[in-house]
Amino acid sequence: MLEYTVTIKNYLSKHNAPCITPKAALIDMDGVLYDSMKNHVEAWYRTLIPLGIKCTKEEFYLYEGRTGASTLKYLFDKHFNQKLSDEECAEIYAVKEKHFNALATITPMPGADRMLQRLIENNIRPVLVTGSGQGSLLDRLDTDYPDVFKPEYKVTAYDVKEGKPSPEPYLIGLSKAGVKANEAIVIENAPLGVVSGTAAQVFTVAVNTGPIPAQALFDAGADMVFPSMPDFADHVDELIETLRNTR
């Protein structure tokens, strides 16, 4: 708990905030609620290699959090100095979706249900904040996590202009939840998502559910990094209590 207190006080000092009184948790989807990143990576790889983009599967973990259009525009500009239109992005992304949907069934992230239960029992409202427009996953949320993510508390690729790493998605999440930055926490797993959360000045917890080193999440600005979702779920109560009692 002492380590939590030091970290929280650093956040308060950095943002000149009197306290953190979490009322909402702004939660990413891929890699947080679903063990889906390996499928996204494979689908992107199968889509882009035939188009002449020389890429590795590992690099797509670093693009996680961007909208599909943002990822495509970035890569085509990087590799071909080509500016894709929104229509071109939609056509390529449709191919990526077909590859994604043909892969093995995605499973909920182990420990995510317990994490959500602990947040709810601490009177913290879950708010979805994802850069994804992957309908096959978004449509599963109500089945896999019933009565958790209300329609009015969802931010997806269809709600943003810029997307992560811009703070825009998390600022929209704050607005939908009706809370200030120091009345929320962000739960992320990707460096670009961490950059987005911290840019919105929200206390940002990273859960390292992928192959990237934990230091990459700290370097992106994460206030805390947990090694797995089950580990984070084990510590939610302690973290929330410390957040509420640290001044």
Stockholm file with secondary structure:
# STOCKHOLM 1.0

chainA/1-247         MLEYTVTIKNYLSKHNAPCITPKAALIDMDGVLYDSMKNHVEAWYRTLIPLGIKCTKEEFYLYEGRTGASTLKYLFDKHFNQKLSDEECAEIYAVKEKHFNALATITPMPGADRMLQRLIENNIRPVLVTGSGQGSLLDRLDTDYPDVFKPEYKVTAYDVKEGKPSPEPYLIGLSKAGVKANEAIVIENAPLGVVSGTAAQVFTVAVNTGPIPAQALFDAGADMVFPSMPDFADHVDELIETLRNTR
#=GR chainA/1-247 SS CHHHHHHHHHHHHHHTCSCCCCCEEEECCBTTTBCCHHHHHHHHHHHHGGGTCCCCTTTHHHHTTSCHHHHHHHHHHHHHCCCCCHHHHHHHHHHHHHHHHHSSCCCBCTTHHHHHHHHHHTTCEEEEECSCCCHHHHTTHHHHSTTTSCGGGEECGGGCSSCTTSSHHHHHHHHHHTCCGGGEEEEECSHHHHHHHHHTTCEEEEECCSSSCHHHHHHTTCSEEESCHHHHHHHHHHHHHHHHHCC
#=GC SS_cons         CHHHHHHHHHHHHHHTCSCCCCCEEEECCBTTTBCCHHHHHHHHHHHHGGGTCCCCTTTHHHHTTSCHHHHHHHHHHHHHCCCCCHHHHHHHHHHHHHHHHHSSCCCBCTTHHHHHHHHHHTTCEEEEECSCCCHHHHTTHHHHSTTTSCGGGEECGGGCSSCTTSSHHHHHHHHHHTCCGGGEEEEECSHHHHHHHHHTTCEEEEECCSSSCHHHHHHTTCSEEESCHHHHHHHHHHHHHHHHHCC
//
